[in-house]
């Protein structure tokens, strides 16, 4: 059975009969895990193994694990600093900052691959405009070139440990105040200003280190009346054609309030796929997930199947071997020191 276009979530620490039934639906192609699904390293490894055993090829298993406040698994995993901390290291010493970015990517991927997870939705490529609380210190930097350099190093770190990079939130979430989990933001800037937000994507795509992109639930009203995740303008004209991106395109969670005014979950799913998304997320609403799956069980896009197949992780290191390695111990100690002594940043 091939991978379907819907990524869903599950309720608890182990698969329930209802979870198993949902994950066997043809329209399902992946599972995203949350903090509620995590109790211990051993438990999450068993859960991932159970998910992977349900289908052939196995479902994609993903998690938001960027570091800082967006890190779903804590106990038994290295505490990754927020990307802004790495950006400030880069401002002090470029070489040290780039090394820290690569090490953060390597550490995240190594620890997640050791429990069988394929994909982390990272890096965050949004610019830190000093406006968005929901992005905030998740952004590496406010300058496009710095974000491009640091995110490229992070992506190479991921790849060195068997995981591809999925950049978010295209074309850029950093310049709007509203949180798309709660309402639909509108970015009123003209195209020339939004180009700055896209420059990190252009750099990573040109360097061949970006395998996936997640769209923002934002309307950029000077260019298109549709949110980016429902927009042929952003997906086909900008991402596919101008930036020449050939990887997988994800629509962010369709259960977020930003998309509610666009109709039923089935209609929203169709809008995203018709615009050019390869996979949609439907999270934290089982009824909505089931409706989306029912509506899409006959859906097939051969190009999407190829793009999604490239996202599976490679290699599966033994956790004991990983934790005994000099690289893991060195990086773990460095990030632990950063956590113990938070950076002082004095405003002028």
LUMLONU-162713 format. One record per residue (C-alpha): residue in one letter; x, y, z; chain; residue number from 0. Coordinates in steps of 0.2 Angstrom, whole numbers, plus 2048, in hexadecimal, padded with zeros to 3 digits. Example, Ala and Ser with C-alpha at 12.3 -4.5 7.8 and 13.67 -1.06 7.14 Angstrom:
REM LUMLONU-162713
{resn:A; X:83E; Y:7EA; Z:827; chain:A; resi:0} .
{resn:S; X:844; Y:7FB; Z:824; chain:A; resi:1} .
This chain:
REM LUMLONU-162713
{resn:X; X:800; Y:800; Z:800; chain:A; resi:0} .
{resn:X; X:807; Y:811; Z:7FB; chain:A; resi:1} .
{resn:X; X:808; Y:820; Z:806; chain:A; resi:2} .
{resn:X; X:7F9; Y:82B; Z:806; chain:A; resi:3} .
{resn:X; X:7F8; Y:83E; Z:807; chain:A; resi:4} .
{resn:X; X:7F2; Y:840; Z:81A; chain:A; resi:5} .
{resn:X; X:7FD; Y:840; Z:829; chain:A; resi:6} .
{resn:X; X:7F3; Y:83D; Z:839; chain:A; resi:7} .
{resn:X; X:7F7; Y:83C; Z:84C; chain:A; resi:8} .
{resn:X; X:7F3; Y:82F; Z:859; chain:A; resi:9} .
{resn:X; X:7EB; Y:830; Z:86A; chain:A; resi:10} .
{resn:X; X:7F7; Y:829; Z:877; chain:A; resi:11} .
{resn:X; X:807; Y:81F; Z:87B; chain:A; resi:12} .
{resn:X; X:802; Y:810; Z:871; chain:A; resi:13} .
{resn:X; X:7F7; Y:80C; Z:862; chain:A; resi:14} .
{resn:X; X:7E5; Y:809; Z:866; chain:A; resi:15} .
{resn:X; X:7DA; Y:7FE; Z:85B; chain:A; resi:16} .
{resn:X; X:7D2; Y:80F; Z:854; chain:A; resi:17} .
{resn:X; X:7E4; Y:815; Z:850; chain:A; resi:18} .
{resn:X; X:7E8; Y:805; Z:847; chain:A; resi:19} .
{resn:X; X:7D9; Y:806; Z:83C; chain:A; resi:20} .
{resn:X; X:7DC; Y:818; Z:838; chain:A; resi:21} .
{resn:X; X:7EE; Y:815; Z:833; chain:A; resi:22} .
{resn:X; X:7EA; Y:807; Z:828; chain:A; resi:23} .
{resn:X; X:7DF; Y:813; Z:81D; chain:A; resi:24} .
{resn:X; X:7E6; Y:815; Z:80B; chain:A; resi:25} .
{resn:X; X:7E5; Y:828; Z:80D; chain:A; resi:26} .
{resn:X; X:7F1; Y:828; Z:81C; chain:A; resi:27} .
{resn:X; X:803; Y:82A; Z:818; chain:A; resi:28} .
{resn:X; X:80B; Y:830; Z:829; chain:A; resi:29} .
{resn:X; X:809; Y:832; Z:83B; chain:A; resi:30} .
{resn:X; X:80F; Y:841; Z:845; chain:A; resi:31} .
{resn:X; X:813; Y:83F; Z:857; chain:A; resi:32} .
{resn:X; X:810; Y:84B; Z:866; chain:A; resi:33} .
{resn:X; X:816; Y:84C; Z:878; chain:A; resi:34} .
{resn:X; X:806; Y:842; Z:87D; chain:A; resi:35} .
{resn:X; X:80D; Y:834; Z:874; chain:A; resi:36} .
{resn:X; X:81E; Y:834; Z:87D; chain:A; resi:37} .
{resn:X; X:822; Y:82C; Z:88E; chain:A; resi:38} .
{resn:X; X:833; Y:825; Z:88C; chain:A; resi:39} .
{resn:X; X:840; Y:821; Z:87F; chain:A; resi:40} .
{resn:X; X:83C; Y:80E; Z:880; chain:A; resi:41} .
{resn:X; X:829; Y:812; Z:87E; chain:A; resi:42} .
{resn:X; X:82B; Y:81D; Z:86F; chain:A; resi:43} .
{resn:X; X:836; Y:811; Z:866; chain:A; resi:44} .
{resn:X; X:829; Y:803; Z:869; chain:A; resi:45} .
{resn:X; X:81B; Y:80F; Z:863; chain:A; resi:46} .
{resn:X; X:825; Y:814; Z:853; chain:A; resi:47} .
{resn:X; X:829; Y:801; Z:84F; chain:A; resi:48} .
{resn:X; X:816; Y:7FD; Z:851; chain:A; resi:49} .
{resn:X; X:811; Y:80B; Z:845; chain:A; resi:50} .
{resn:X; X:81E; Y:806; Z:838; chain:A; resi:51} .
{resn:X; X:819; Y:7F4; Z:839; chain:A; resi:52} .
{resn:X; X:807; Y:7F8; Z:834; chain:A; resi:53} .
{resn:X; X:80B; Y:7FC; Z:821; chain:A; resi:54} .
{resn:X; X:817; Y:7F8; Z:813; chain:A; resi:55} .
{resn:X; X:81F; Y:803; Z:80F; chain:A; resi:56} .
{resn:X; X:81E; Y:80A; Z:821; chain:A; resi:57} .
{resn:X; X:815; Y:81A; Z:825; chain:A; resi:58} .
{resn:X; X:820; Y:82A; Z:827; chain:A; resi:59} .
{resn:X; X:822; Y:82D; Z:839; chain:A; resi:60} .
{resn:X; X:825; Y:840; Z:83D; chain:A; resi:61} .
{resn:X; X:826; Y:84C; Z:84C; chain:A; resi:62} .
{resn:X; X:829; Y:85E; Z:850; chain:A; resi:63} .
{resn:X; X:83A; Y:85E; Z:858; chain:A; resi:64} .
{resn:X; X:842; Y:86E; Z:854; chain:A; resi:65} .
{resn:X; X:84A; Y:872; Z:865; chain:A; resi:66} .
{resn:X; X:846; Y:87F; Z:871; chain:A; resi:67} .
{resn:X; X:833; Y:880; Z:876; chain:A; resi:68} .
{resn:X; X:82F; Y:875; Z:867; chain:A; resi:69} .
{resn:X; X:836; Y:864; Z:86C; chain:A; resi:70} .
{resn:X; X:829; Y:856; Z:86F; chain:A; resi:71} .
{resn:X; X:835; Y:84A; Z:878; chain:A; resi:72} .
{resn:X; X:83F; Y:84F; Z:887; chain:A; resi:73} .
{resn:X; X:843; Y:841; Z:893; chain:A; resi:74} .
{resn:X; X:852; Y:837; Z:88C; chain:A; resi:75} .
{resn:X; X:854; Y:843; Z:87D; chain:A; resi:76} .
{resn:X; X:861; Y:851; Z:87C; chain:A; resi:77} .
{resn:X; X:85A; Y:863; Z:880; chain:A; resi:78} .
{resn:X; X:85D; Y:86C; Z:870; chain:A; resi:79} .
{resn:X; X:85E; Y:87F; Z:871; chain:A; resi:80} .
{resn:X; X:852; Y:88B; Z:868; chain:A; resi:81} .
{resn:X; X:859; Y:88F; Z:857; chain:A; resi:82} .
{resn:X; X:85A; Y:8A2; Z:85C; chain:A; resi:83} .
{resn:X; X:868; Y:89C; Z:869; chain:A; resi:84} .
{resn:X; X:872; Y:895; Z:85A; chain:A; resi:85} .
{resn:X; X:86F; Y:8A4; Z:850; chain:A; resi:86} .
{resn:X; X:877; Y:8AF; Z:85E; chain:A; resi:87} .
{resn:X; X:885; Y:8A3; Z:85F; chain:A; resi:88} .
{resn:X; X:887; Y:8A6; Z:84C; chain:A; resi:89} .
{resn:X; X:887; Y:8B9; Z:84F; chain:A; resi:90} .
{resn:X; X:896; Y:8B7; Z:85B; chain:A; resi:91} .
{resn:X; X:89F; Y:8AA; Z:851; chain:A; resi:92} .
{resn:X; X:899; Y:8A4; Z:840; chain:A; resi:93} .
{resn:X; X:8A3; Y:894; Z:840; chain:A; resi:94} .
{resn:X; X:89D; Y:88F; Z:852; chain:A; resi:95} .
{resn:X; X:88B; Y:894; Z:84D; chain:A; resi:96} .
{resn:X; X:88B; Y:889; Z:83D; chain:A; resi:97} .
{resn:X; X:893; Y:87B; Z:847; chain:A; resi:98} .
{resn:X; X:885; Y:87C; Z:854; chain:A; resi:99} .
{resn:X; X:878; Y:87C; Z:847; chain:A; resi:100} .
{resn:X; X:87F; Y:86C; Z:83F; chain:A; resi:101} .
{resn:X; X:881; Y:864; Z:84F; chain:A; resi:102} .
{resn:X; X:86F; Y:868; Z:854; chain:A; resi:103} .
{resn:X; X:868; Y:860; Z:844; chain:A; resi:104} .
{resn:X; X:874; Y:851; Z:846; chain:A; resi:105} .
{resn:X; X:86E; Y:84E; Z:858; chain:A; resi:106} .
{resn:X; X:85C; Y:850; Z:855; chain:A; resi:107} .
{resn:X; X:85D; Y:844; Z:846; chain:A; resi:108} .
{resn:X; X:868; Y:837; Z:84F; chain:A; resi:109} .
{resn:X; X:85D; Y:836; Z:85E; chain:A; resi:110} .
{resn:X; X:84D; Y:835; Z:854; chain:A; resi:111} .
{resn:X; X:854; Y:828; Z:848; chain:A; resi:112} .
{resn:X; X:859; Y:81E; Z:857; chain:A; resi:113} .
{resn:X; X:847; Y:81B; Z:85B; chain:A; resi:114} .
{resn:X; X:841; Y:819; Z:849; chain:A; resi:115} .
{resn:X; X:83A; Y:82A; Z:845; chain:A; resi:116} .
{resn:X; X:83C; Y:830; Z:833; chain:A; resi:117} .
{resn:X; X:839; Y:842; Z:833; chain:A; resi:118} .
{resn:X; X:83A; Y:852; Z:83D; chain:A; resi:119} .
{resn:X; X:831; Y:861; Z:837; chain:A; resi:120} .
{resn:X; X:840; Y:86C; Z:837; chain:A; resi:121} .
{resn:X; X:849; Y:878; Z:835; chain:A; resi:122} .
{resn:X; X:83F; Y:887; Z:838; chain:A; resi:123} .
{resn:X; X:843; Y:893; Z:829; chain:A; resi:124} .
{resn:X; X:839; Y:8A2; Z:82F; chain:A; resi:125} .
{resn:X; X:842; Y:8B2; Z:832; chain:A; resi:126} .
{resn:X; X:842; Y:8BA; Z:843; chain:A; resi:127} .
{resn:X; X:839; Y:8CB; Z:83F; chain:A; resi:128} .
{resn:X; X:836; Y:8CD; Z:852; chain:A; resi:129} .
{resn:X; X:823; Y:8CD; Z:84E; chain:A; resi:130} .
{resn:X; X:81D; Y:8BB; Z:850; chain:A; resi:131} .
{resn:X; X:81C; Y:8B3; Z:862; chain:A; resi:132} .
{resn:X; X:818; Y:8A2; Z:85A; chain:A; resi:133} .
{resn:X; X:828; Y:8A2; Z:851; chain:A; resi:134} .
{resn:X; X:833; Y:8AD; Z:85C; chain:A; resi:135} .
{resn:X; X:843; Y:8A3; Z:861; chain:A; resi:136} .
{resn:X; X:83F; Y:895; Z:856; chain:A; resi:137} .
{resn:X; X:847; Y:89F; Z:848; chain:A; resi:138} .
{resn:X; X:85A; Y:89F; Z:846; chain:A; resi:139} .
{resn:X; X:85B; Y:8B1; Z:841; chain:A; resi:140} .
{resn:X; X:854; Y:8C1; Z:83A; chain:A; resi:141} .
{resn:X; X:85F; Y:8C1; Z:82B; chain:A; resi:142} .
{resn:X; X:85B; Y:8B6; Z:81C; chain:A; resi:143} .
{resn:X; X:86D; Y:8B2; Z:818; chain:A; resi:144} .
{resn:X; X:871; Y:8AD; Z:82A; chain:A; resi:145} .
{resn:X; X:861; Y:8A2; Z:82A; chain:A; resi:146} .
{resn:X; X:866; Y:89A; Z:81A; chain:A; resi:147} .
{resn:X; X:878; Y:896; Z:820; chain:A; resi:148} .
{resn:X; X:872; Y:88F; Z:831; chain:A; resi:149} .
{resn:X; X:863; Y:885; Z:82B; chain:A; resi:150} .
{resn:X; X:86F; Y:87E; Z:81D; chain:A; resi:151} .
{resn:X; X:87B; Y:878; Z:82B; chain:A; resi:152} .
{resn:X; X:86C; Y:871; Z:835; chain:A; resi:153} .
{resn:X; X:865; Y:868; Z:826; chain:A; resi:154} .
{resn:X; X:876; Y:860; Z:822; chain:A; resi:155} .
{resn:X; X:877; Y:85A; Z:834; chain:A; resi:156} .
{resn:X; X:866; Y:852; Z:832; chain:A; resi:157} .
{resn:X; X:86C; Y:84A; Z:822; chain:A; resi:158} .
{resn:X; X:87C; Y:843; Z:82A; chain:A; resi:159} .
{resn:X; X:871; Y:839; Z:836; chain:A; resi:160} .
{resn:X; X:865; Y:832; Z:82A; chain:A; resi:161} .
{resn:X; X:857; Y:83F; Z:82A; chain:A; resi:162} .
{resn:X; X:851; Y:84C; Z:81D; chain:A; resi:163} .
{resn:X; X:84D; Y:85E; Z:820; chain:A; resi:164} .
{resn:X; X:83B; Y:865; Z:81F; chain:A; resi:165} .
{resn:X; X:83C; Y:878; Z:81F; chain:A; resi:166} .
{resn:X; X:82D; Y:883; Z:826; chain:A; resi:167} .
{resn:X; X:823; Y:88D; Z:825; chain:A; resi:168} .
{resn:X; X:823; Y:892; Z:812; chain:A; resi:169} .
{resn:X; X:824; Y:8A0; Z:80C; chain:A; resi:170} .
{resn:X; X:826; Y:8A7; Z:81E; chain:A; resi:171} .
{resn:X; X:81D; Y:8A9; Z:82F; chain:A; resi:172} .
{resn:X; X:828; Y:8B5; Z:838; chain:A; resi:173} .
{resn:X; X:820; Y:8C5; Z:832; chain:A; resi:174} .
{resn:X; X:80E; Y:8C3; Z:839; chain:A; resi:175} .
{resn:X; X:808; Y:8C5; Z:84B; chain:A; resi:176} .
{resn:X; X:7FA; Y:8B8; Z:84B; chain:A; resi:177} .
{resn:X; X:7FC; Y:8A6; Z:84F; chain:A; resi:178} .
{resn:X; X:7F5; Y:89B; Z:841; chain:A; resi:179} .
{resn:X; X:7F0; Y:88E; Z:84E; chain:A; resi:180} .
{resn:X; X:7E3; Y:89B; Z:854; chain:A; resi:181} .
{resn:X; X:7DF; Y:8A6; Z:845; chain:A; resi:182} .
{resn:X; X:7E3; Y:8A9; Z:833; chain:A; resi:183} .
{resn:X; X:7F2; Y:8B5; Z:832; chain:A; resi:184} .
{resn:X; X:7F3; Y:8C2; Z:824; chain:A; resi:185} .
{resn:X; X:804; Y:8C8; Z:81D; chain:A; resi:186} .
{resn:X; X:801; Y:8D9; Z:815; chain:A; resi:187} .
{resn:X; X:813; Y:8DB; Z:80E; chain:A; resi:188} .
{resn:X; X:817; Y:8DC; Z:7FC; chain:A; resi:189} .
{resn:X; X:820; Y:8CF; Z:7F2; chain:A; resi:190} .
{resn:X; X:831; Y:8D7; Z:7F3; chain:A; resi:191} .
{resn:X; X:831; Y:8D6; Z:806; chain:A; resi:192} .
{resn:X; X:82B; Y:8C4; Z:806; chain:A; resi:193} .
{resn:X; X:839; Y:8BF; Z:7FB; chain:A; resi:194} .
{resn:X; X:845; Y:8C1; Z:80A; chain:A; resi:195} .
{resn:X; X:83B; Y:8B4; Z:813; chain:A; resi:196} .
{resn:X; X:83D; Y:8A8; Z:804; chain:A; resi:197} .
{resn:X; X:850; Y:8AA; Z:803; chain:A; resi:198} .
{resn:X; X:854; Y:89D; Z:80F; chain:A; resi:199} .
{resn:X; X:84A; Y:890; Z:805; chain:A; resi:200} .
{resn:X; X:852; Y:896; Z:7F5; chain:A; resi:201} .
{resn:X; X:863; Y:892; Z:7FD; chain:A; resi:202} .
{resn:X; X:85F; Y:881; Z:804; chain:A; resi:203} .
{resn:X; X:856; Y:87B; Z:7F5; chain:A; resi:204} .
{resn:X; X:864; Y:881; Z:7EA; chain:A; resi:205} .
{resn:X; X:870; Y:877; Z:7F5; chain:A; resi:206} .
{resn:X; X:866; Y:868; Z:7F4; chain:A; resi:207} .
{resn:X; X:863; Y:866; Z:807; chain:A; resi:208} .
{resn:X; X:850; Y:869; Z:808; chain:A; resi:209} .
{resn:X; X:845; Y:859; Z:805; chain:A; resi:210} .
{resn:X; X:835; Y:861; Z:80B; chain:A; resi:211} .
{resn:X; X:82C; Y:871; Z:80E; chain:A; resi:212} .
{resn:X; X:81D; Y:875; Z:81A; chain:A; resi:213} .
{resn:X; X:812; Y:883; Z:815; chain:A; resi:214} .
{resn:X; X:80C; Y:891; Z:820; chain:A; resi:215} .
{resn:X; X:7F9; Y:894; Z:824; chain:A; resi:216} .
{resn:X; X:7FB; Y:8A6; Z:81F; chain:A; resi:217} .
{resn:X; X:7F3; Y:8B1; Z:812; chain:A; resi:218} .
{resn:X; X:7FF; Y:8BD; Z:809; chain:A; resi:219} .
{resn:X; X:7F2; Y:8C8; Z:802; chain:A; resi:220} .
{resn:X; X:7FD; Y:8D2; Z:7F6; chain:A; resi:221} .
{resn:X; X:800; Y:8C2; Z:7EC; chain:A; resi:222} .
{resn:X; X:7F1; Y:8B6; Z:7EF; chain:A; resi:223} .
{resn:X; X:7E1; Y:8B5; Z:7F8; chain:A; resi:224} .
{resn:X; X:7E4; Y:8A3; Z:7FE; chain:A; resi:225} .
{resn:X; X:7EF; Y:89D; Z:80D; chain:A; resi:226} .
{resn:X; X:7FF; Y:897; Z:807; chain:A; resi:227} .
{resn:X; X:7FA; Y:885; Z:80A; chain:A; resi:228} .
{resn:X; X:7EB; Y:886; Z:7FE; chain:A; resi:229} .
{resn:X; X:7F4; Y:891; Z:7F1; chain:A; resi:230} .
{resn:X; X:7FA; Y:88C; Z:7E0; chain:A; resi:231} .
{resn:X; X:803; Y:89D; Z:7DF; chain:A; resi:232} .
{resn:X; X:80F; Y:898; Z:7EE; chain:A; resi:233} .
{resn:X; X:811; Y:886; Z:7EA; chain:A; resi:234} .
{resn:X; X:811; Y:885; Z:7D8; chain:A; resi:235} .
{resn:X; X:817; Y:896; Z:7D2; chain:A; resi:236} .
{resn:X; X:823; Y:89A; Z:7E0; chain:A; resi:237} .
{resn:X; X:829; Y:88A; Z:7E8; chain:A; resi:238} .
{resn:X; X:828; Y:87E; Z:7DA; chain:A; resi:239} .
{resn:X; X:82C; Y:889; Z:7CB; chain:A; resi:240} .
{resn:X; X:836; Y:898; Z:7D1; chain:A; resi:241} .
{resn:X; X:840; Y:88F; Z:7DF; chain:A; resi:242} .
{resn:X; X:840; Y:87F; Z:7D5; chain:A; resi:243} .
{resn:X; X:83C; Y:874; Z:7E4; chain:A; resi:244} .
{resn:X; X:839; Y:862; Z:7E0; chain:A; resi:245} .
{resn:X; X:836; Y:85B; Z:7F2; chain:A; resi:246} .
{resn:X; X:827; Y:857; Z:7FC; chain:A; resi:247} .
{resn:X; X:81A; Y:865; Z:801; chain:A; resi:248} .
{resn:X; X:811; Y:864; Z:811; chain:A; resi:249} .
{resn:X; X:801; Y:86E; Z:816; chain:A; resi:250} .
{resn:X; X:802; Y:872; Z:828; chain:A; resi:251} .
{resn:X; X:7F4; Y:86B; Z:834; chain:A; resi:252} .
{resn:X; X:7E3; Y:86E; Z:82C; chain:A; resi:253} .
{resn:X; X:7DB; Y:86D; Z:83E; chain:A; resi:254} .
{resn:X; X:7E3; Y:87E; Z:842; chain:A; resi:255} .
{resn:X; X:7D7; Y:88D; Z:844; chain:A; resi:256} .
{resn:X; X:7DF; Y:896; Z:835; chain:A; resi:257} .
{resn:X; X:7D7; Y:88A; Z:829; chain:A; resi:258} .
{resn:X; X:7C5; Y:889; Z:831; chain:A; resi:259} .
{resn:X; X:7BD; Y:895; Z:825; chain:A; resi:260} .
{resn:X; X:7C1; Y:88B; Z:815; chain:A; resi:261} .
{resn:X; X:7B4; Y:87E; Z:818; chain:A; resi:262} .
{resn:X; X:7B3; Y:86C; Z:81E; chain:A; resi:263} .
{resn:X; X:7C3; Y:863; Z:821; chain:A; resi:264} .
{resn:X; X:7C1; Y:859; Z:811; chain:A; resi:265} .
{resn:X; X:7C0; Y:869; Z:807; chain:A; resi:266} .
{resn:X; X:7CF; Y:870; Z:80F; chain:A; resi:267} .
{resn:X; X:7D8; Y:860; Z:80C; chain:A; resi:268} .
{resn:X; X:7D4; Y:861; Z:7F9; chain:A; resi:269} .
{resn:X; X:7D8; Y:873; Z:7F8; chain:A; resi:270} .
{resn:X; X:7EA; Y:86F; Z:7FF; chain:A; resi:271} .
{resn:X; X:7ED; Y:860; Z:7F4; chain:A; resi:272} .
{resn:X; X:7E6; Y:869; Z:7E4; chain:A; resi:273} .
{resn:X; X:7F1; Y:878; Z:7E7; chain:A; resi:274} .
{resn:X; X:800; Y:86C; Z:7E7; chain:A; resi:275} .
{resn:X; X:803; Y:865; Z:7F8; chain:A; resi:276} .
{resn:X; X:809; Y:853; Z:7F9; chain:A; resi:277} .
{resn:X; X:804; Y:850; Z:80B; chain:A; resi:278} .
{resn:X; X:7F8; Y:858; Z:817; chain:A; resi:279} .
{resn:X; X:7F8; Y:858; Z:82A; chain:A; resi:280} .
{resn:X; X:7E8; Y:855; Z:834; chain:A; resi:281} .
{resn:X; X:7EB; Y:855; Z:847; chain:A; resi:282} .
{resn:X; X:7E3; Y:855; Z:858; chain:A; resi:283} .
{resn:X; X:7D1; Y:852; Z:850; chain:A; resi:284} .
{resn:X; X:7CE; Y:83F; Z:84D; chain:A; resi:285} .
{resn:X; X:7BD; Y:843; Z:845; chain:A; resi:286} .
{resn:X; X:7C5; Y:84F; Z:839; chain:A; resi:287} .
{resn:X; X:7D3; Y:843; Z:835; chain:A; resi:288} .
{resn:X; X:7C7; Y:835; Z:831; chain:A; resi:289} .
{resn:X; X:7BD; Y:841; Z:826; chain:A; resi:290} .
{resn:X; X:7CC; Y:846; Z:81C; chain:A; resi:291} .
{resn:X; X:7D2; Y:834; Z:81A; chain:A; resi:292} .
{resn:X; X:7C0; Y:82E; Z:814; chain:A; resi:293} .
{resn:X; X:7C0; Y:83C; Z:807; chain:A; resi:294} .
{resn:X; X:7D2; Y:838; Z:801; chain:A; resi:295} .
{resn:X; X:7D2; Y:825; Z:801; chain:A; resi:296} .
{resn:X; X:7D2; Y:824; Z:7EE; chain:A; resi:297} .
{resn:X; X:7DE; Y:833; Z:7EC; chain:A; resi:298} .
{resn:X; X:7EF; Y:82F; Z:7E3; chain:A; resi:299} .
{resn:X; X:7FD; Y:83A; Z:7DD; chain:A; resi:300} .
{resn:X; X:80B; Y:831; Z:7D6; chain:A; resi:301} .
{resn:X; X:817; Y:83F; Z:7D7; chain:A; resi:302} .
{resn:X; X:813; Y:841; Z:7E9; chain:A; resi:303} .
{resn:X; X:816; Y:82F; Z:7ED; chain:A; resi:304} .
{resn:X; X:828; Y:831; Z:7E6; chain:A; resi:305} .
{resn:X; X:82B; Y:841; Z:7F0; chain:A; resi:306} .
{resn:X; X:824; Y:839; Z:800; chain:A; resi:307} .
{resn:X; X:82E; Y:829; Z:7FE; chain:A; resi:308} .
{resn:X; X:83E; Y:834; Z:7FF; chain:A; resi:309} .
{resn:X; X:83A; Y:83A; Z:811; chain:A; resi:310} .
{resn:X; X:83D; Y:829; Z:81A; chain:A; resi:311} .
{resn:X; X:84B; Y:829; Z:826; chain:A; resi:312} .
{resn:X; X:85B; Y:81F; Z:822; chain:A; resi:313} .
{resn:X; X:865; Y:816; Z:82F; chain:A; resi:314} .
{resn:X; X:860; Y:811; Z:840; chain:A; resi:315} .
{resn:X; X:86E; Y:813; Z:84C; chain:A; resi:316} .
{resn:X; X:86E; Y:809; Z:85D; chain:A; resi:317} .
{resn:X; X:86A; Y:816; Z:86A; chain:A; resi:318} .
{resn:X; X:877; Y:80E; Z:876; chain:A; resi:319} .
{resn:X; X:884; Y:810; Z:868; chain:A; resi:320} .
{resn:X; X:87F; Y:822; Z:865; chain:A; resi:321} .
{resn:X; X:87F; Y:827; Z:877; chain:A; resi:322} .
{resn:X; X:891; Y:820; Z:879; chain:A; resi:323} .
{resn:X; X:898; Y:829; Z:86A; chain:A; resi:324} .
{resn:X; X:8A3; Y:838; Z:86D; chain:A; resi:325} .
{resn:X; X:899; Y:843; Z:861; chain:A; resi:326} .
{resn:X; X:889; Y:840; Z:86B; chain:A; resi:327} .
{resn:X; X:892; Y:843; Z:87C; chain:A; resi:328} .
{resn:X; X:89A; Y:853; Z:876; chain:A; resi:329} .
{resn:X; X:88B; Y:85B; Z:86E; chain:A; resi:330} .
{resn:X; X:880; Y:856; Z:87D; chain:A; resi:331} .
{resn:X; X:88C; Y:85E; Z:889; chain:A; resi:332} .
{resn:X; X:88D; Y:86E; Z:87F; chain:A; resi:333} .
{resn:X; X:87A; Y:870; Z:87E; chain:A; resi:334} .
{resn:X; X:878; Y:86C; Z:890; chain:A; resi:335} .
{resn:X; X:884; Y:87A; Z:894; chain:A; resi:336} .
{resn:X; X:879; Y:886; Z:88A; chain:A; resi:337} .
{resn:X; X:86A; Y:880; Z:893; chain:A; resi:338} .
{resn:X; X:872; Y:882; Z:8A4; chain:A; resi:339} .
{resn:X; X:879; Y:893; Z:8A0; chain:A; resi:340} .
{resn:X; X:86C; Y:89D; Z:896; chain:A; resi:341} .
{resn:X; X:873; Y:8AA; Z:88A; chain:A; resi:342} .
{resn:X; X:873; Y:8BB; Z:891; chain:A; resi:343} .
{resn:X; X:86D; Y:8C7; Z:883; chain:A; resi:344} .
{resn:X; X:86D; Y:8D9; Z:888; chain:A; resi:345} .
{resn:X; X:862; Y:8E5; Z:87E; chain:A; resi:346} .
{resn:X; X:86B; Y:8F6; Z:879; chain:A; resi:347} .
